[in-house]
Amino acid sequence: MNTGGAESLQGIAADLAETQRELSGLAGELRRRAAAMQPASGQDPEGAVTVHLDAEGGFDRVSLGEDWREDVGVDGLGPAVAQASQQAATARMQQWSDESIERPEGEDAAPQPAPMSFRLGDPTSTEARASLDQLRELAATAESQLEGFAAAIKAAQNTETAGSSPDRSVRVVISANIVSKVEIDRRWAENASDGLIERTIADALRSASPERNPADAREQAWSGFPELAAVRELAHNPEDLMRRLGVIR
């Protein structure tokens, strides 16, 4: 009995399953790290100002220490806000790069895809083997693009934006996604309550934030990395991609 055809079918099925696991695992790891991000905060060296970021990295609120007027004074408040913002951004980046991010209890690896229900194409055809090679190459190329994709996002956000509070008492400049300058009206700060100052600074930070721009830099970055974008789509429907590649039917 000739078992060559059956063995070939089994080999291609095993290759498909392994390739799907690799691609889905990569996409799952990216999703897991994004979901694991937590709110972050940072302080200036004197501890006069604390800037709080939400889990998405947006400016949430600002807290002033009880003795901020003695510690940094009105003239030093703007630079202190900038320093606290920079520390908060650093704390968030450390979360993203932290290899020790804990997985949910009972989760040892990225979620594995459910078994696919399909019929294989002709396992001996040139088209089927070429499609399988394309899928393998897609996985390898996507993984090699991760660093470049991160750099593309950084470059897309490497612009200067400015914003002010509604009453223009606080002005913020953000360069390369980092708060570089905070200007605060001296007379206003001398007479405003701490609570009002906190809310007004937070409003100005949000106003200057690049996230307010309708053009999403992250989505723009995907266009330069089609293989990585394909992996993202594959995570939602890997069977559909394989069908379009002609590997299964």
Salt bridges, closest charged atoms under 4 A:
ASP15 OD2 - ARG136 NH2 2.74
GLU18 OE1 - ARG21 NH2 2.79
GLU29 OE2 - ARG32 NH2 2.77
GLU29 OE2 - ARG33 NE 3.26
GLU29 OE1 - ARG103 NH2 3.59
ASP60 OD2 - ARG61 NE 3.98
ASP75 OD1 - ARG186 NE 2.67
GLU99 OE1 - ARG33 NH2 3.01
ASP133 OD1 - ARG136 NH1 3.55
GLU183 OE1 - ARG171 NH1 3.75
GLU190 OE2 - ARG186 NH1 2.22
ASP194 OD1 - ARG69 NH2 3.55
ASP203 OD1 - ARG206 NH2 2.93
ASP216 OD1 - ARG218 NE 3.57
GLU219 OE2 - ARG232 NH1 3.36
GLU239 OE2 - ARG243 NH2 2.62
ASP240 OD2 - ARG244 NE 2.99
